[in-house]
Amino acid sequence: MKKTVIYTVILVVVSLVVGGVIGAVGARRCEFKRRRHFIEGMRDRIKDRRAKRPEKFEQALLNRLTQKLELTQDQQKKTKDILDDARKEVEAFREGAFKKMADIREGTNTKIKEILTAEQKEKFAKIISDLKERQGKFKGRGPGCGGPDFEGPHRPEKSYID
């Protein structure tokens, strides 16, 4: 009788332990699949963003306008020319804005250096070099300005920390 009770208790304990282990492994596997699904979804979104170039956006807009407004061939050509001109203006503005921002940043750093003591200038130079190093780690990442897929005007060589 006692052996039966002991075996039953051992069987129940072993069953609980095995069930807990199986549940933990299953939960980890499920979490891993969810993470992988999330990461794959993010990769797809990034690819979609990289595919959305200004020319493709313009073409999609032109297609929509053609469909919704029933544009003639002549109207389509004129609309495309208008969109091309607008894109060129925006790119020129963006390039000028980047240059202007770089000039402002350079002036800001110069003004800050003027009010610092020699010891503070050394510390400031260290801060700037650390920032440059951190910025360098992010260069070439992603589809944004300066990234490998960036097709617009390039940022000037000057940066905020020069």
C-alpha positions in Angstrom: 0.0 0.0 0.0 2.8 2.5 1.0 4.7 1.6 -2.2 1.7 2.4 -4.3 1.3 5.8 -2.6 5.0 6.6 -3.0 4.9 5.6 -6.7 1.8 7.7 -7.2 3.4 10.7 -5.6 6.6 10.2 -7.6 4.6 9.9 -10.8 2.7 13.1 -10.0 5.8 15.0 -9.2 7.6 13.8 -12.3 4.6 14.6 -14.4 4.5 18.1 -13.0 8.2 18.7 -13.6 8.0 17.3 -17.1 4.9 19.3 -17.9 6.6 22.5 -16.5 9.7 21.9 -18.7 7.6 21.2 -21.8 5.6 24.3 -21.1 8.7 26.5 -20.6 10.3 25.2 -23.8 7.0 25.7 -25.7 6.7 29.3 -24.4 10.3 30.1 -25.3 9.8 28.7 -28.8 6.6 30.6 -29.2 8.3 33.8 -28.0 11.2 33.2 -30.4 8.7 32.8 -33.3 7.0 36.0 -32.4 10.3 37.9 -32.2 11.4 36.4 -35.5 8.0 37.4 -37.1 8.4 40.9 -35.7 11.9 41.3 -37.0 11.0 39.9 -40.5 8.1 42.4 -40.5 10.4 45.3 -39.7 12.8 44.2 -42.5 9.9 44.2 -44.9 8.9 47.7 -43.9 12.5 48.9 -44.3 12.6 47.4 -47.8 9.3 49.1 -48.6 10.7 52.4 -47.5 13.8 52.0 -49.5 11.7 51.2 -52.6 9.8 54.4 -52.2 12.0 56.8 -54.1 10.8 60.2 -55.2 10.5 59.1 -58.8 8.4 56.1 -57.8 6.3 58.3 -55.6 5.8 60.7 -58.5 4.9 57.9 -60.8 2.3 56.5 -58.3 0.9 60.0 -57.9 0.7 60.5 -61.6 -1.0 57.1 -62.0 -3.6 58.0 -59.4 -4.3 61.4 -60.9 -4.5 59.9 -64.3 -7.0 57.4 -63.1 -9.1 59.6 -60.9 -9.1 62.7 -63.1 -9.0 60.8 -66.4 -6.1 62.8 -67.7 -5.3 62.9 -71.4 -1.8 62.0 -72.7 -0.9 65.7 -73.0 -2.1 66.4 -69.4 -0.1 63.4 -68.1 3.1 64.7 -69.7 2.5 68.2 -68.4 1.7 66.9 -64.9 4.8 64.7 -64.9 7.0 67.7 -65.9 5.4 69.7 -63.0 6.1 66.9 -60.5 9.7 66.6 -61.8 10.3 70.4 -61.4 8.8 70.3 -57.9 11.1 67.4 -56.9 14.1 69.2 -58.2 13.2 72.3 -56.2 12.7 70.3 -53.0 16.1 68.6 -53.5 17.8 72.0 -54.1 16.1 73.4 -51.0 17.2 70.3 -48.9 20.8 70.6 -50.1 20.8 74.3 -49.2 19.2 73.6 -45.9 21.9 71.0 -45.0 24.6 73.4 -45.9 23.0 76.2 -43.9 22.6 73.9 -40.8 26.2 72.9 -41.0 27.3 76.5 -41.1 25.1 77.3 -38.1 26.5 74.3 -36.2 30.1 75.4 -37.0 29.3 78.9 -35.8 27.8 77.6 -32.6 30.8 75.5 -31.8 33.1 78.5 -32.5 31.1 80.8 -30.2 31.1 78.2 -27.5 34.9 77.8 -27.7 35.3 81.6 -27.4 33.8 81.6 -23.9 35.6 78.6 -22.6 38.8 78.5 -20.5 41.7 76.5 -21.8 40.8 73.5 -19.6 37.2 73.6 -20.7 38.3 73.8 -24.4 40.1 70.5 -23.9 37.1 68.9 -22.4 34.9 70.4 -25.2 37.3 69.0 -27.8 37.0 65.5 -26.1 33.2 65.8 -26.2 33.2 66.7 -29.8 35.6 63.8 -30.7 33.3 61.4 -28.8 30.3 62.7 -30.7 32.1 62.3 -34.0 33.0 58.8 -33.1 29.4 58.0 -32.2 28.1 59.6 -35.4 30.6 57.6 -37.4 29.1 54.4 -36.1 25.8 55.3 -37.6 27.0 56.5 -41.0 25.8 54.3 -43.9 23.0 52.7 -41.9 19.5 52.7 -43.2 17.8 54.5 -46.1 18.0 58.0 -44.6 20.3 60.8 -45.7 23.8 59.6 -46.0 22.8 56.0 -46.0 23.8 53.5 -48.8 20.6 53.9 -50.6 20.3 57.7 -50.4 19.8 59.1 -53.9 19.2 62.8 -53.1 21.6 65.6 -52.5 24.4 64.6 -50.2 25.0 66.2 -46.8 28.0 68.5 -46.6 31.2 67.4 -45.0 30.7 69.8 -42.1 28.8 68.4 -39.2 27.3 69.8 -36.0 30.4 68.9 -34.0 33.1 70.4 -36.3 
